Amino acid sequence: MVGDRTIEADGNIFFEDLTNNRKVAIIFSTYKKSGFFKKTESGARDEYLGLIYECSPILNPVLSAKNLYSKSAHDLKEFKDIKDMVKPICEITGSWLKNLEIDGKTYWNIADHLPDR
């Protein structure tokens, strides 16, 4: 194989802990392109940002699931748009191709954890 390793994901995903009133929100693709005459680009298509946070009590799990996982689910662009956050717990950063860090601690890094071949 020749060429760049690329995996492009777009949008976001949520995970819910109904028992402890916690959620995880992950925004895929930090890549942003703006400008009309002078284009500026930032971020990368393989990077993601996440946030683990304490949320308001989830009173209706079925309704919550419909809001987060249905075809008409809210598309989260920035963490400030989260309406049920009580307090942030920690951040998630990384890349599909390079690493995963949660609250600054590396859980996976391609340079240290080579796949079996």
Backbone as a chain_set.jsonl record, in Angstrom:
{"seq": "MVGDRTIEADGNIFFEDLTNNRKVAIIFSTYKKSGFFKKTESGARDEYLGLIYECSPILNPVLSAKNLYSKSAHDLKEFKDIKDMVKPICEITGSWLKNLEIDGKTYWNIADHLPDR", "coords": {"N": [[0.834, -1.179, 0.0], [0.408, 2.244, -0.708], [0.681, 5.688, 0.102], [-1.203, 8.174, 2.002], [-2.373, 7.5, 5.324], [-5.643, 7.643, 5.962], [-8.593, 8.387, 7.678], [-11.735, 9.522, 7.685], [-14.071, 11.038, 9.662], [-17.161, 12.468, 10.532], [-19.272, 14.696, 12.32], [-20.833, 13.772, 15.434], [-20.823, 11.899, 18.535], [-22.547, 10.459, 21.289], [-22.295, 9.131, 24.593], [-23.985, 7.602, 27.277], [-24.235, 7.407, 30.811], [-26.524, 6.196, 32.646], [-26.914, 5.572, 35.317], [-25.095, 7.076, 36.869], [-25.474, 9.669, 36.009], [-23.854, 10.783, 33.916], [-22.273, 11.856, 30.9], [-20.701, 11.433, 27.71], [-19.449, 13.359, 25.177], [-18.39, 13.391, 21.896], [-16.76, 15.064, 19.376], [-16.196, 14.623, 16.083], [-13.599, 15.108, 13.686], [-11.731, 17.808, 13.599], [-11.232, 19.558, 11.67], [-11.456, 22.618, 10.006], [-12.574, 24.914, 7.622], [-12.457, 28.101, 6.258], [-13.403, 31.349, 4.972], [-13.582, 33.34, 1.993], [-12.269, 34.71, -0.218], [-9.654, 34.599, 0.759], [-8.643, 31.704, 1.884], [-8.686, 29.906, 4.921], [-7.417, 27.269, 6.876], [-7.765, 24.909, 9.513], [-7.035, 22.527, 12.132], [-7.612, 18.928, 11.807], [-8.701, 16.207, 9.745], [-8.708, 13.689, 10.853], [-8.673, 14.006, 13.575], [-10.172, 14.253, 16.861], [-12.297, 15.671, 19.396], [-13.309, 15.504, 22.75], [-15.573, 15.374, 25.57], [-16.094, 14.528, 28.87], [-18.736, 14.672, 31.033], [-20.708, 15.737, 33.879], [-24.167, 15.408, 33.969], [-27.513, 16.802, 33.947], [-30.037, 15.056, 35.839], [-31.125, 12.128, 34.161], [-34.188, 11.706, 33.33], [-35.975, 10.464, 31.595], [-34.996, 7.899, 29.92], [-35.593, 6.784, 27.385], [-36.597, 8.907, 25.822], [-34.329, 10.527, 25.909], [-32.502, 8.941, 24.488], [-33.728, 8.983, 21.966], [-33.416, 11.678, 21.316], [-30.641, 11.877, 21.122], [-29.731, 9.86, 19.388], [-31.313, 9.421, 17.104], [-32.329, 9.834, 13.613], [-32.861, 12.516, 13.343], [-31.234, 13.729, 15.189], [-29.594, 16.131, 17.299], [-26.95, 18.0, 15.989], [-23.924, 18.405, 17.283], [-21.724, 21.06, 17.455], [-20.002, 22.588, 19.021], [-18.786, 22.43, 22.388], [-19.925, 24.237, 24.117], [-22.53, 24.333, 23.375], [-23.883, 22.33, 24.664], [-26.634, 21.547, 26.558], [-27.468, 20.203, 28.879], [-25.389, 20.035, 30.687], [-23.965, 19.863, 33.861], [-21.483, 20.032, 35.149], [-18.17, 20.032, 33.789], [-16.063, 17.138, 33.539], [-13.693, 15.895, 32.452], [-11.423, 16.185, 29.615], [-11.232, 14.79, 26.295], [-8.921, 13.956, 23.837], [-7.453, 13.423, 20.614], [-6.481, 11.308, 17.839], [-7.623, 9.308, 15.186], [-5.574, 8.009, 13.964], [-3.253, 8.296, 15.447], [-3.279, 8.735, 18.404], [-4.825, 8.489, 21.719], [-6.004, 10.443, 24.269], [-7.054, 10.962, 27.562], [-8.031, 13.293, 29.81], [-5.426, 14.289, 29.756], [-3.865, 12.017, 30.091], [-2.21, 9.477, 28.379], [-3.733, 6.911, 26.665], [-3.503, 5.378, 24.442], [-1.055, 5.188, 21.924], [0.299, 5.327, 18.759], [3.039, 5.232, 18.318], [4.06, 3.976, 20.565], [2.508, 1.69, 20.956], [2.596, -0.6, 18.935], [0.836, -2.228, 16.31], [0.129, -5.774, 16.051], [1.588, -7.816, 13.553]], "CA": [[0.0, 0.0, 0.0], [1.148, 3.484, -0.827], [-0.145, 6.87, 0.314], [-1.527, 8.6, 3.359], [-3.393, 6.789, 6.104], [-6.692, 8.606, 6.276], [-9.933, 7.986, 8.067], [-12.473, 10.756, 7.907], [-15.358, 10.913, 10.341], [-17.748, 13.78, 10.703], [-20.415, 14.657, 13.233], [-20.515, 13.543, 16.835], [-21.422, 10.741, 19.171], [-22.748, 10.589, 22.725], [-22.444, 7.945, 25.424], [-24.685, 7.981, 28.507], [-24.211, 6.561, 32.001], [-27.8, 6.539, 33.272], [-26.827, 5.385, 36.765], [-24.297, 8.123, 37.515], [-25.75, 10.96, 35.376], [-22.677, 11.254, 33.202], [-22.307, 11.685, 29.454], [-19.508, 11.723, 26.942], [-19.734, 13.914, 23.853], [-17.186, 13.413, 21.072], [-16.921, 15.744, 18.089], [-15.216, 14.097, 15.131], [-13.025, 16.004, 12.685], [-11.483, 19.179, 14.053], [-10.904, 20.323, 10.465], [-12.335, 23.743, 9.695], [-12.148, 25.703, 6.472], [-13.262, 29.319, 6.219], [-12.929, 32.398, 4.089], [-14.074, 33.309, 0.624], [-11.149, 35.018, -1.095], [-8.464, 34.054, 1.404], [-9.092, 30.533, 2.633], [-7.88, 29.479, 6.054], [-7.729, 25.914, 7.308], [-7.205, 24.552, 10.809], [-7.436, 21.208, 12.583], [-7.337, 17.789, 10.932], [-9.88, 15.361, 9.527], [-8.637, 12.473, 11.659], [-8.653, 14.344, 15.003], [-11.449, 14.398, 17.545], [-12.309, 16.292, 20.718], [-14.403, 14.967, 23.545], [-15.777, 15.909, 26.911], [-16.871, 13.736, 29.825], [-19.34, 15.661, 31.913], [-21.861, 15.402, 34.709], [-25.337, 16.015, 33.341], [-28.747, 16.827, 34.722], [-30.586, 13.699, 35.921], [-31.797, 11.634, 32.963], [-35.469, 11.227, 33.841], [-36.622, 9.617, 30.605], [-33.926, 7.368, 29.071], [-36.074, 6.539, 26.023], [-36.621, 10.206, 25.155], [-32.941, 10.955, 25.778], [-31.924, 8.164, 23.393], [-34.29, 9.49, 20.708], [-32.81, 12.991, 21.048], [-29.217, 11.761, 20.832], [-29.335, 8.831, 18.425], [-32.223, 9.271, 15.965], [-31.896, 10.506, 12.381], [-33.0, 13.964, 13.521], [-30.482, 14.098, 16.389], [-28.91, 17.428, 17.301], [-25.556, 17.934, 15.575], [-23.126, 19.224, 18.198], [-20.559, 21.695, 16.819], [-19.11, 23.07, 20.08], [-19.216, 21.95, 23.703], [-20.74, 25.262, 24.781], [-23.918, 24.105, 22.975], [-24.478, 21.274, 25.491], [-27.604, 22.204, 27.44], [-27.721, 19.479, 30.132], [-24.156, 19.9, 31.451], [-23.887, 20.436, 35.198], [-20.078, 20.428, 35.255], [-17.261, 19.177, 33.023], [-15.202, 16.267, 34.34], [-12.386, 15.88, 31.807], [-11.414, 16.3, 28.16], [-10.697, 13.704, 25.481], [-8.33, 14.434, 22.592], [-6.707, 12.394, 19.916], [-6.57, 11.093, 16.404], [-7.827, 7.908, 14.818], [-4.34, 7.447, 13.423], [-2.07, 8.532, 16.257], [-3.303, 8.624, 19.863], [-6.02, 8.772, 22.513], [-5.68, 10.982, 25.59], [-8.188, 11.337, 28.406], [-7.563, 14.129, 30.913], [-3.979, 14.421, 29.658], [-3.194, 10.728, 30.224], [-2.226, 8.745, 27.115], [-4.238, 5.547, 26.746], [-3.014, 4.691, 23.261], [-0.21, 5.987, 21.044], [0.812, 4.441, 17.708], [4.496, 5.103, 18.435], [4.359, 3.085, 21.687], [1.699, 0.473, 20.887], [2.568, -1.036, 17.543], [-0.066, -3.361, 16.081], [0.729, -7.061, 15.663], [1.52, -8.044, 12.094]], "C": [[0.877, 1.239, 0.0], [0.195, 4.634, -0.543], [-0.41, 7.15, 1.778], [-2.527, 7.656, 4.009], [-4.455, 7.822, 6.44], [-7.973, 7.892, 6.658], [-10.653, 9.284, 8.366], [-13.812, 10.43, 8.552], [-15.871, 12.323, 10.566], [-18.945, 13.642, 11.63], [-19.971, 14.42, 14.657], [-21.213, 12.29, 17.339], [-21.522, 11.013, 20.671], [-22.779, 9.213, 23.367], [-23.086, 8.412, 26.719], [-24.464, 6.942, 29.602], [-25.442, 6.957, 32.804], [-27.744, 6.451, 34.79], [-26.16, 6.569, 37.457], [-24.503, 9.514, 36.923], [-24.489, 11.57, 34.762], [-22.864, 10.995, 31.713], [-20.93, 11.981, 28.887], [-19.98, 12.24, 25.584], [-18.42, 13.981, 23.103], [-17.529, 14.059, 19.743], [-15.804, 15.248, 17.179], [-14.823, 15.176, 14.134], [-12.922, 17.436, 13.213], [-11.162, 20.09, 12.875], [-11.941, 21.405, 10.215], [-11.729, 24.535, 8.549], [-13.044, 26.921, 6.412], [-12.647, 30.313, 5.239], [-13.469, 32.23, 2.685], [-12.923, 33.561, -0.355], [-9.846, 34.448, -0.543], [-8.912, 32.908, 2.305], [-8.122, 30.225, 3.771], [-8.356, 28.09, 6.477], [-7.085, 25.678, 8.665], [-7.713, 23.161, 11.184], [-7.067, 20.129, 11.582], [-8.577, 16.911, 10.841], [-9.872, 14.103, 10.387], [-8.648, 12.749, 13.17], [-10.062, 14.465, 15.568], [-11.231, 15.063, 18.897], [-13.489, 15.721, 21.476], [-14.447, 15.592, 24.916], [-16.601, 14.918, 27.71], [-17.43, 14.729, 30.82], [-20.474, 15.081, 32.74], [-23.058, 16.137, 34.117], [-26.505, 16.068, 34.332], [-29.297, 15.406, 34.789], [-31.377, 13.334, 34.665], [-33.089, 10.969, 33.416], [-36.163, 10.262, 32.886], [-35.567, 9.088, 29.639], [-34.356, 7.146, 27.611], [-36.079, 7.842, 25.227], [-35.197, 10.73, 24.928], [-32.27, 10.235, 24.613], [-32.439, 8.652, 22.043], [-33.657, 10.824, 20.33], [-31.355, 12.877, 20.602], [-28.893, 10.866, 19.64], [-30.255, 8.663, 17.226], [-31.68, 10.003, 14.74], [-31.969, 12.021, 12.516], [-32.26, 14.456, 14.771], [-29.778, 15.437, 16.197], [-27.446, 17.228, 16.933], [-24.749, 18.916, 16.419], [-21.894, 19.761, 17.48], [-19.52, 22.145, 17.844], [-19.662, 22.624, 21.426], [-20.058, 22.975, 24.45], [-22.222, 25.11, 24.43], [-24.612, 23.009, 23.791], [-25.369, 21.931, 26.541], [-27.777, 21.508, 28.796], [-26.47, 19.304, 30.991], [-24.268, 20.599, 32.8], [-22.458, 20.91, 35.452], [-19.225, 19.493, 34.408], [-16.394, 18.346, 33.957], [-13.797, 16.217, 33.744], [-12.535, 15.916, 30.287], [-10.804, 15.058, 27.528], [-10.13, 14.339, 24.215], [-7.637, 13.275, 21.907], [-6.947, 12.381, 18.436], [-6.794, 9.607, 16.166], [-6.504, 7.242, 14.467], [-3.149, 7.526, 14.367], [-2.23, 8.197, 17.74], [-4.695, 8.855, 20.449], [-5.548, 9.248, 23.879], [-6.962, 11.363, 26.307], [-7.63, 12.044, 29.628], [-6.034, 14.205, 30.952], [-3.204, 13.128, 29.776], [-3.334, 9.964, 28.911], [-2.675, 7.309, 27.366], [-3.813, 4.714, 25.545], [-2.199, 5.664, 22.431], [0.427, 5.034, 20.045], [2.315, 4.229, 17.808], [4.883, 4.111, 19.53], [3.663, 1.739, 21.594], [1.557, 0.036, 19.431], [1.632, -2.233, 17.373], [0.703, -4.624, 15.711], [0.573, -7.239, 14.156], [1.745, -9.492, 11.788]], "O": [[1.939, 1.276, 0.621], [-0.979, 4.566, -0.908], [0.088, 6.461, 2.668], [-3.402, 7.093, 3.351], [-4.169, 8.789, 7.146], [-8.374, 6.914, 6.027], [-10.215, 10.059, 9.216], [-14.586, 9.629, 8.027], [-15.092, 13.255, 10.767], [-19.557, 12.577, 11.707], [-18.872, 14.814, 15.049], [-22.066, 11.709, 16.668], [-20.685, 11.71, 21.244], [-23.236, 8.245, 22.759], [-22.773, 9.496, 27.212], [-24.504, 5.739, 29.343], [-25.415, 7.934, 33.553], [-28.456, 7.184, 35.478], [-26.614, 7.011, 38.512], [-23.789, 10.447, 37.289], [-24.118, 12.708, 35.051], [-23.528, 10.038, 31.315], [-20.115, 12.676, 29.493], [-20.817, 11.617, 24.931], [-17.445, 14.551, 23.594], [-18.472, 13.65, 19.066], [-14.621, 15.429, 17.468], [-15.624, 16.044, 13.789], [-13.91, 18.17, 13.261], [-10.854, 21.266, 13.065], [-13.145, 21.145, 10.213], [-10.526, 24.79, 8.516], [-14.265, 26.796, 6.505], [-11.531, 30.134, 4.752], [-13.774, 31.121, 2.247], [-12.639, 32.728, -1.215], [-9.039, 33.886, -1.283], [-9.494, 33.134, 3.366], [-6.904, 30.279, 3.604], [-9.549, 27.787, 6.437], [-5.996, 26.181, 8.941], [-8.697, 22.678, 10.624], [-6.315, 20.368, 10.637], [-9.399, 16.882, 11.756], [-10.926, 13.513, 10.625], [-8.633, 11.806, 13.962], [-11.018, 14.742, 14.843], [-10.139, 15.024, 19.463], [-14.55, 15.483, 20.899], [-13.503, 16.243, 25.364], [-17.682, 14.512, 27.282], [-16.691, 15.535, 31.386], [-21.106, 14.091, 32.372], [-22.982, 17.326, 33.804], [-26.471, 15.457, 35.4], [-29.048, 14.617, 33.877], [-32.187, 14.119, 34.171], [-33.088, 9.811, 33.834], [-36.859, 9.345, 33.323], [-35.263, 9.744, 28.642], [-33.543, 7.311, 26.702], [-35.619, 7.875, 24.086], [-34.902, 11.306, 23.881], [-31.547, 10.856, 23.834], [-31.676, 8.729, 21.08], [-33.389, 11.074, 19.155], [-30.885, 13.683, 19.799], [-27.894, 11.085, 18.955], [-29.982, 7.806, 16.384], [-30.678, 10.712, 14.831], [-31.208, 12.734, 11.862], [-32.622, 15.485, 15.343], [-29.419, 15.819, 15.083], [-26.775, 16.373, 17.51], [-24.891, 20.13, 16.269], [-21.101, 18.983, 16.95], [-18.318, 22.095, 17.585], [-20.872, 22.462, 21.583], [-20.831, 22.606, 25.334], [-23.079, 25.685, 25.101], [-25.811, 22.785, 23.621], [-24.911, 22.769, 27.318], [-28.189, 22.148, 29.763], [-26.481, 18.508, 31.93], [-24.621, 21.777, 32.875], [-22.236, 22.032, 35.907], [-19.514, 18.301, 34.313], [-16.033, 18.8, 35.043], [-12.818, 16.466, 34.446], [-13.621, 15.707, 29.747], [-9.979, 14.37, 28.129], [-10.789, 15.169, 23.59], [-7.282, 12.279, 22.537], [-7.527, 13.3, 17.859], [-6.226, 8.76, 16.855], [-6.343, 6.036, 14.658], [-2.129, 6.885, 14.116], [-1.415, 7.458, 18.291], [-5.606, 9.341, 19.779], [-4.792, 8.558, 24.564], [-7.844, 12.003, 25.734], [-6.853, 11.468, 30.39], [-5.424, 14.188, 32.021], [-1.988, 13.13, 29.579], [-4.438, 9.816, 28.388], [-2.082, 6.587, 28.168], [-3.769, 3.486, 25.621], [-2.588, 6.817, 22.249], [1.033, 4.038, 20.44], [2.819, 3.172, 17.43], [5.929, 3.469, 19.434], [4.177, 0.744, 22.104], [0.534, 0.273, 18.789], [1.634, -3.147, 18.198], [1.787, -4.556, 15.132], [-0.441, -6.86, 13.569], [1.727, -9.887, 10.622]]}, "num_chains": 1, "name": "protein.A"}
